[in-house]
Structure formats: C-alpha cells, structure tokens
Amino acid sequence: MSDSENNQVIDKVGAAPASGSEAGVAMEISGIRRSYERGSLRREDMPGDPLILFEKWLKEAVDASLADPTGMVVATVDGQGMPFQRSVLLKKFDHRGFVFFTNLSSRKARQIDAGSPVSLLFPWYPLERQVHIQGRASKLGSLEVMSYFASRPRDSQIGAWVSHQSSVISARSVLESKFAEMKERFREGRIPLPSFWGGYRVEHCSVEFWQGGRNRLHDRFLYTRSDSGWNIDRLAP
C-alpha cells in the first residue's frame, strides 16, 4: 500500500497513534450507534411462564437464520468476586432449567462447584433482543450426560478427550498432535465418555426480556420466581 493510500485509510478511522502510544486512543467510536426499530413489548404480551416467551423468541432466532441462535454467554465469579464470561451452546431447556455441557475441570466448572451463582445472556442483536437469566447450576446425572455425548459427532467426542479446558498449553500443535493420537486410539468402536466431561443445569430464578426501542426507550420485563409462581415487572431502560 502506498503512503497516500495508507493516509486515506487512517483518515477513515482517526489519526494513526504515535509510536508507543496507547492502543485505541486515536480511534473514534463514540458516534457508532443505530436506532432500534424492529419491535416492542407490552405487558399484555407477557405470558405467565417466561419459558413460553423464551421458546417463541428462540424459534424466531432460529427461523431468522441467526449465527449460533443457541449461543449464550455464561458468567460466573471466582472466590475473590472476579467475574468471568464465556460463550457456550444451550442444549436443552425446560421448567427445571437451562442445560449446557463442558469439561468438568474447566474454570467455569470449578467456579460453579465452589458455589458461584450463574448468569446467562442470549444476545440476539440482529433481532434487537436479549434475554438475561440468573440462577444456580447443578451437575447433570451420568445417564443424561452419556446420552448427549453419544449424540455428538465423532470428532467432537474425540475433541472432548483432547482438551483439558483452561489449562495452559505451549502451542496449538500440542492439541493437534493429541487429537491425531486420540483419533488413532479410538479408530474403531464406540468412544467412551471421559470421566472429566459432563454438564450443568442452571435453575432459573429470574428471567429478563429486553427488546430494543426507539429513542433508547427499550422495553424490559423481569420475571422473578416466587412461592406462588412468577412475578412480572416492567423495568426502566
């Protein structure tokens, strides 16, 4: 790229930072925004059970061909109160809670086992929607884990054996070499369930639905579990 072409690129995103300056200082992002025009939520739209609306919204996310419509951000905290987030895939949900699978020695698993509460976020941005769920997670039983593990693609089953999630490794080649080794080891027959792999069910105590609105007047409704069912409150945006 010539100097003149490079200068044109720099002009589009802001002045190039001086050598050694802090990254991002010169990049102008405060004006990046859009208006939310796709829909609204009213009190009469809210069913008595939050799972009814969640299932409706999830189906609409699938029908809209969103990338990873079952993708959710799982947040936990460590013993010092430091929050951690990561994206996983929702695999099942019902009145008992929301299910995902993971390595049982991973950081999120260790934090859940130590008593961390769990927050889930479904970021369906193209539909101008979000769903935020709070609750506590418990381990799934072995039969439920084995049933799901057997349904996974064979290479995904091998991948579960390869990765000791959240541990430090020296290079990607370590993973690739281990994958090739395990693929040969399990070349024939059924791949057994690793003892360090399982799943969790997040029992939801609150569910918030967020629908983007014009002029930043977003619609938010919070379901909170009570002894008699679910309380529903509208929240200010």
Contacts in CASP RR format, 6 or more apart in sequence:
PFRMAT RR
TARGET T0000
AUTHOR 0000-0000-0000
METHOD contacts of the structure
MODEL  1
MSDSENNQVIDKVGAAPASGSEAGVAMEISGIRRSYERGSLRREDMPGDP
LILFEKWLKEAVDASLADPTGMVVATVDGQGMPFQRSVLLKKFDHRGFVF
FTNLSSRKARQIDAGSPVSLLFPWYPLERQVHIQGRASKLGSLEVMSYFA
SRPRDSQIGAWVSHQSSVISARSVLESKFAEMKERFREGRIPLPSFWGGY
RVEHCSVEFWQGGRNRLHDRFLYTRSDSGWNIDRLAP
1 9 0 8 1.000
10 16 0 8 1.000
13 27 0 8 1.000
13 28 0 8 1.000
14 26 0 8 1.000
14 27 0 8 1.000
14 28 0 8 1.000
15 26 0 8 1.000
16 26 0 8 1.000
17 23 0 8 1.000
17 24 0 8 1.000
17 25 0 8 1.000
17 26 0 8 1.000
35 214 0 8 1.000
35 215 0 8 1.000
36 128 0 8 1.000
36 212 0 8 1.000
36 213 0 8 1.000
36 214 0 8 1.000
36 216 0 8 1.000
36 218 0 8 1.000
37 128 0 8 1.000
37 213 0 8 1.000
37 214 0 8 1.000
38 127 0 8 1.000
38 128 0 8 1.000
38 212 0 8 1.000
39 128 0 8 1.000
39 211 0 8 1.000
39 212 0 8 1.000
39 213 0 8 1.000
40 211 0 8 1.000
40 213 0 8 1.000
40 219 0 8 1.000
41 209 0 8 1.000
41 211 0 8 1.000
41 219 0 8 1.000
41 220 0 8 1.000
41 221 0 8 1.000
42 219 0 8 1.000
43 221 0 8 1.000
43 232 0 8 1.000
43 234 0 8 1.000
45 53 0 8 1.000
46 53 0 8 1.000
46 209 0 8 1.000
46 221 0 8 1.000
46 232 0 8 1.000
47 53 0 8 1.000
48 230 0 8 1.000
48 232 0 8 1.000
49 95 0 8 1.000
49 230 0 8 1.000
50 204 0 8 1.000
50 207 0 8 1.000
50 209 0 8 1.000
50 223 0 8 1.000
50 230 0 8 1.000
51 93 0 8 1.000
51 94 0 8 1.000
51 95 0 8 1.000
53 209 0 8 1.000
54 93 0 8 1.000
54 131 0 8 1.000
54 207 0 8 1.000
54 209 0 8 1.000
55 93 0 8 1.000
57 122 0 8 1.000
57 124 0 8 1.000
57 127 0 8 1.000
57 129 0 8 1.000
57 131 0 8 1.000
57 209 0 8 1.000
58 69 0 8 1.000
58 70 0 8 1.000
58 122 0 8 1.000
60 127 0 8 1.000
61 69 0 8 1.000
61 122 0 8 1.000
61 124 0 8 1.000
61 127 0 8 1.000
61 129 0 8 1.000
62 69 0 8 1.000
64 126 0 8 1.000
64 127 0 8 1.000
66 124 0 8 1.000
66 126 0 8 1.000
66 127 0 8 1.000
68 87 0 8 1.000
68 89 0 8 1.000
69 124 0 8 1.000
70 89 0 8 1.000
70 90 0 8 1.000
70 91 0 8 1.000
71 87 0 8 1.000
71 88 0 8 1.000
71 89 0 8 1.000
71 90 0 8 1.000
71 122 0 8 1.000
72 87 0 8 1.000
72 88 0 8 1.000
72 89 0 8 1.000
72 90 0 8 1.000
72 98 0 8 1.000
72 100 0 8 1.000
72 120 0 8 1.000
72 121 0 8 1.000
72 122 0 8 1.000
73 85 0 8 1.000
73 86 0 8 1.000
73 87 0 8 1.000
73 120 0 8 1.000
73 121 0 8 1.000
73 123 0 8 1.000
74 85 0 8 1.000
74 86 0 8 1.000
74 87 0 8 1.000
74 88 0 8 1.000
74 100 0 8 1.000
74 108 0 8 1.000
74 118 0 8 1.000
74 119 0 8 1.000
74 120 0 8 1.000
75 83 0 8 1.000
75 84 0 8 1.000
75 85 0 8 1.000
75 118 0 8 1.000
75 119 0 8 1.000
75 120 0 8 1.000
75 121 0 8 1.000
76 83 0 8 1.000
76 84 0 8 1.000
76 108 0 8 1.000
76 111 0 8 1.000
76 112 0 8 1.000
76 116 0 8 1.000
76 117 0 8 1.000
76 118 0 8 1.000
76 119 0 8 1.000
77 83 0 8 1.000
77 84 0 8 1.000
77 111 0 8 1.000
77 116 0 8 1.000
77 117 0 8 1.000
78 84 0 8 1.000
78 111 0 8 1.000
78 114 0 8 1.000
78 116 0 8 1.000
79 111 0 8 1.000
79 114 0 8 1.000
79 116 0 8 1.000
84 107 0 8 1.000
84 108 0 8 1.000
84 111 0 8 1.000
86 108 0 8 1.000
88 100 0 8 1.000
88 102 0 8 1.000
89 100 0 8 1.000
90 98 0 8 1.000
90 99 0 8 1.000
90 100 0 8 1.000
90 122 0 8 1.000
91 99 0 8 1.000
91 100 0 8 1.000
91 101 0 8 1.000
91 148 0 8 1.000
92 98 0 8 1.000
92 99 0 8 1.000
93 99 0 8 1.000
96 201 0 8 1.000
96 203 0 8 1.000
97 201 0 8 1.000
97 202 0 8 1.000
97 203 0 8 1.000
97 204 0 8 1.000
98 120 0 8 1.000
98 133 0 8 1.000
98 201 0 8 1.000
98 202 0 8 1.000
98 204 0 8 1.000
99 140 0 8 1.000
99 199 0 8 1.000
99 200 0 8 1.000
99 201 0 8 1.000
99 202 0 8 1.000
100 199 0 8 1.000
100 200 0 8 1.000
100 202 0 8 1.000
101 140 0 8 1.000
101 145 0 8 1.000
101 148 0 8 1.000
101 149 0 8 1.000
101 197 0 8 1.000
101 198 0 8 1.000
101 199 0 8 1.000
101 200 0 8 1.000
102 108 0 8 1.000
102 109 0 8 1.000
102 165 0 8 1.000
102 197 0 8 1.000
102 198 0 8 1.000
102 199 0 8 1.000
102 200 0 8 1.000
103 109 0 8 1.000
103 160 0 8 1.000
103 163 0 8 1.000
103 164 0 8 1.000
103 165 0 8 1.000
103 166 0 8 1.000
103 196 0 8 1.000
103 197 0 8 1.000
103 198 0 8 1.000
104 139 0 8 1.000
104 196 0 8 1.000
104 197 0 8 1.000
104 198 0 8 1.000
104 199 0 8 1.000
105 164 0 8 1.000
105 165 0 8 1.000
105 166 0 8 1.000
105 167 0 8 1.000
105 196 0 8 1.000
106 165 0 8 1.000
106 166 0 8 1.000
107 165 0 8 1.000
107 166 0 8 1.000
109 200 0 8 1.000
112 118 0 8 1.000
112 137 0 8 1.000
112 200 0 8 1.000
113 139 0 8 1.000
115 136 0 8 1.000
117 134 0 8 1.000
117 135 0 8 1.000
117 136 0 8 1.000
118 134 0 8 1.000
118 135 0 8 1.000
118 136 0 8 1.000
118 137 0 8 1.000
118 200 0 8 1.000
118 202 0 8 1.000
119 132 0 8 1.000
119 133 0 8 1.000
119 134 0 8 1.000
119 135 0 8 1.000
120 131 0 8 1.000
120 132 0 8 1.000
120 133 0 8 1.000
120 134 0 8 1.000
120 202 0 8 1.000
121 130 0 8 1.000
121 131 0 8 1.000
121 132 0 8 1.000
121 133 0 8 1.000
122 129 0 8 1.000
122 130 0 8 1.000
122 131 0 8 1.000
122 132 0 8 1.000
122 133 0 8 1.000
123 130 0 8 1.000
124 130 0 8 1.000
124 131 0 8 1.000
128 211 0 8 1.000
128 212 0 8 1.000
128 213 0 8 1.000
129 209 0 8 1.000
129 210 0 8 1.000
129 211 0 8 1.000
129 212 0 8 1.000
130 209 0 8 1.000
130 210 0 8 1.000
131 207 0 8 1.000
131 208 0 8 1.000
131 209 0 8 1.000
131 210 0 8 1.000
132 207 0 8 1.000
132 208 0 8 1.000
132 210 0 8 1.000
133 202 0 8 1.000
133 204 0 8 1.000
133 206 0 8 1.000
133 207 0 8 1.000
133 208 0 8 1.000
134 204 0 8 1.000
134 205 0 8 1.000
134 206 0 8 1.000
135 202 0 8 1.000
135 203 0 8 1.000
135 204 0 8 1.000
135 205 0 8 1.000
135 206 0 8 1.000
136 202 0 8 1.000
136 203 0 8 1.000
136 205 0 8 1.000
137 200 0 8 1.000
137 201 0 8 1.000
137 202 0 8 1.000
137 203 0 8 1.000
138 200 0 8 1.000
138 201 0 8 1.000
138 203 0 8 1.000
139 198 0 8 1.000
139 199 0 8 1.000
139 200 0 8 1.000
140 198 0 8 1.000
140 199 0 8 1.000
140 200 0 8 1.000
140 201 0 8 1.000
145 193 0 8 1.000
145 197 0 8 1.000
145 198 0 8 1.000
145 199 0 8 1.000
146 193 0 8 1.000
149 157 0 8 1.000
149 160 0 8 1.000
149 193 0 8 1.000
149 197 0 8 1.000
149 198 0 8 1.000
150 190 0 8 1.000
152 160 0 8 1.000
154 191 0 8 1.000
155 183 0 8 1.000
157 186 0 8 1.000
157 191 0 8 1.000
158 179 0 8 1.000
158 182 0 8 1.000
158 183 0 8 1.000
158 186 0 8 1.000
158 191 0 8 1.000
159 179 0 8 1.000
159 182 0 8 1.000
160 194 0 8 1.000
160 197 0 8 1.000
161 182 0 8 1.000
161 186 0 8 1.000
161 191 0 8 1.000
161 194 0 8 1.000
162 175 0 8 1.000
162 178 0 8 1.000
162 179 0 8 1.000
162 182 0 8 1.000
163 175 0 8 1.000
164 196 0 8 1.000
169 175 0 8 1.000
204 225 0 8 1.000
205 224 0 8 1.000
205 225 0 8 1.000
206 222 0 8 1.000
206 223 0 8 1.000
206 224 0 8 1.000
206 225 0 8 1.000
207 222 0 8 1.000
207 223 0 8 1.000
208 220 0 8 1.000
208 221 0 8 1.000
208 222 0 8 1.000
208 223 0 8 1.000
208 235 0 8 1.000
209 219 0 8 1.000
209 220 0 8 1.000
209 221 0 8 1.000
209 223 0 8 1.000
210 218 0 8 1.000
210 219 0 8 1.000
210 220 0 8 1.000
211 218 0 8 1.000
211 219 0 8 1.000
211 220 0 8 1.000
212 218 0 8 1.000
212 219 0 8 1.000
213 219 0 8 1.000
213 237 0 8 1.000
216 237 0 8 1.000
217 237 0 8 1.000
218 237 0 8 1.000
219 234 0 8 1.000
219 237 0 8 1.000
220 234 0 8 1.000
220 235 0 8 1.000
220 236 0 8 1.000
220 237 0 8 1.000
221 232 0 8 1.000
221 233 0 8 1.000
221 234 0 8 1.000
221 235 0 8 1.000
222 232 0 8 1.000
222 233 0 8 1.000
222 234 0 8 1.000
222 235 0 8 1.000
223 230 0 8 1.000
223 231 0 8 1.000
223 232 0 8 1.000
224 230 0 8 1.000
224 231 0 8 1.000
224 233 0 8 1.000
225 231 0 8 1.000
END
